[in-house]
Amino acid sequence: MTEQKGRIAPNEYLSKRTRIAAGILIVAAAFAGTLLLYREAIGLPFFFDDMIHLRWLDWHSLPSIWTTAEGLGYYRPLTMSVWKVDGLLFGDNDPGRLHLLSLLLHALNGVLAAGIAWRTLRGKGSAFYALVVTLFFVSYPFSYQAVPSTSSLSKPLIATLTLASVLMYWEARRRHSALLAGLSVLAAFLAPFAYETGVMVPLAIIAVEVLGKARQEFDRFSWLPVLFTVLVWGVALPVVVLLEPETGASLRLPSLQNLWHNGVYFLQGLVFPLAPIATLLRAVVPVDEYVLLALVELGVLGALVLFYRWVRRLDLFWYALSWFVVAVLPLWLMLDYSYVITSPRILYLGAMGSSLLWAGLPIFLWLKFPSRWWSRALAVAGVLAILWFSTAYVRQKMEMAEEIAAPLWQAVQVAEGEGQPASLLYLNVPVWIAPKEATYRVGTEGLTFIPDYVRVQDFVYINGGQEPAIEARMFDPAKQDWRAYIGYAGDGLDWDGLARQIRQADGVYLTTYPAGDELRFVEAGALEQARSLAGSESAPVRFGDGIELVRYEVSVAEGELTVHLWWRAQEVPDEDVTVFLHVYDGAGQLIAQADGYPLLGLFPPNRWQGGDLVRDVRRVTLPEGVMEGSYTLAVGWYDAVTGQRLPAFDQQGQPVANDAIQLYP
């Protein structure tokens, strides 16, 4: 559509076919980029605050979500309604389906960001600018918490409403469309009901007015921003404060230190490609880390101002900055710093301003010297460098998420098992993960799956539907150093406390590190009642004077042997003894083993009591190429101090060669 006489319509120089092709490319980039970056998200369980949200929704109807926030701590009825409607439509809430919804919203936001970028930069380069903004938005590093977590749906949802409201308003002003203006107002009004920062939408609308008037895109200022302000600040905001008192209570003057720390942290999100310079400098510059980071941030911002002034695009610099202010201003003023540094997800909408800002560098450099090869080379290199950095950052987080999700899914499957005992002891359940080397100087860079205010039992119930009694505790001797930092559920146990817990549980499970590159949550065994062997017990074999092997089971699957051993203590050994489980090839050479105290090292015999029946579960990974039936499996006991094997006696009481009982074949 041609604008008024004397005006150049944005992007009019492009043919309709070219605009369509560019639009298709942008949409494809947004959706393909989201899938490539966050593909593991679809396979993740419900985690973080999902347990709180879904439990709360179980107790509330769809209408009541809009009338109360009691017990939740914040009033976000639109977000809650999405989950509630999903459960009503499909009968339950499925994590894969809701994770997919978050991914689709993220991709849609990338497309909306491109639409705003297209309107922001008029004329040559606008299509490429929009594409680069999309790529930067989709791969924005600080979004890694918001996109794969269904409990953070409020962040993509508020971005959708805000971006859509601004884009529709811009189009309404250009086309004089009452319909688009009405839809824009509706999106703005709904925004605070998705997330509290939705109250900033009127400022984003005013920014469009200022930019449009400054470059003579609009004839005059419109009265419509007044309507946005009245509806959002005069109607929606009071409702949010009224229905969630904590929101109103947070409207207080923050401390100067809190403002200082929050500001330094948030600016990292604005200058994200170069903020890691402070991490590198910290090792050689003896300055307070906040001062150092602030100096780096201000230096980068100063350089950006000079660049935009040089290319005569300062209006776009200030417009990009306004987006970041819209995204973080209430968070900067209202949130406690201890919360901010653990919540990079709250910077999600800030990606709009940061993407507009950084996408301008390569585009405007190219446009400044269109015929110079070096400007084109620098522009392409700049885009690729930022994408490489952002992609590597996000992919690291998603790989960590997949790694910690694997044992957590296994913990859920344990509770779903047929005939599962009612009382379970879960040891070293991983609840958060973080890289050992931080990229950014300030803030955390990990993922929390089960926060300390949520029980492992709730996690299991929400993801599996079963709710056995679960005692989740930590046991330091069973932990191993790993390539990332891991946090574990529950208070710590010493050896005596662990023995007491084992005696109270019907099943014991532990997180293990079988190959050093994966986490597994596996069964360790249990202390059982003698009646569990009724009718199946044969004459036992004996080791030393006090330990009997009364039963065993051997199975093999996917190159791994799983062996269940039932030990009975006639008396508690005086020595420190432990088990060996050896696999020998046809030539009698040792090819694999699983040695250690029973229950994966958790229950040494000096913690036993006379008459105990201990079911000990062991796993042995067979070397590649070993065929079933081509090996033998033997078990025995030895003194952990001297290495001397305990004498073994068969069912007839005769000594056994090598003091090892053959279990297989």
Buried (B, 14 or more C-beta within 10 A) or exposed (E): EEEEEEBEBBBBEBEEEEBEEBBEBBBEBBBEBBBEBBBBBBBBBBBBBBBBBBBBBEEBEBEEBBEEBBEBEBBBBBBBBBBBEBBEEEEEBEBEBBBBBBBBBBBBBBBBBBBBBBBBBBEBBBBBBBBBBBBBBBBBBBBBBBBBBBBBBBBBBBBBBBBBBBBBBBBBBBEEBEEBBEBBBBBBBBBBBBBBBBBBBBBBBBBBBBBBBEEEBBEEEBEBBEBBBEBBBEEBBEBBBEBBEEBBEBEEEBEEEBBBBBBBBBBBBBBBBBBBBBBEBBEEEEEEBBEBBBBBBEEBBEEBBEBBEEBEBEBBBBBBBBBBBBBBBBBBBBBEBEEBBBBBBBBBBBBBBBBBBBBBBBBBBBBBEEEEEEBBEBBEEBBEEBBEBBBEBBBBBBEBBBBBBBBBBBBBBBBEEEEBEEEBBBBBBBBBBBBEEBBBBBBBBBBBBBBEEBBBBBBBBBBBEBEBEBBBBBBEEBBEEBEBEBBBBBEEBEBEEBBEBBEEBBBBBBBBBEEEEEBBBBBBBBBBEEEEBEEEEEEBBBBBEBBBBBBBEBEBEEEEBBBBBBBBBBEBBEBEBBBBBBBBBEEEEEBBBBEBBBBBBBBBBBBBEEEBBBBBBBBBBBEEEBEEEEBBBBBBBBBBEEEEBBBBBEEEEEEBEEBBBEBBE
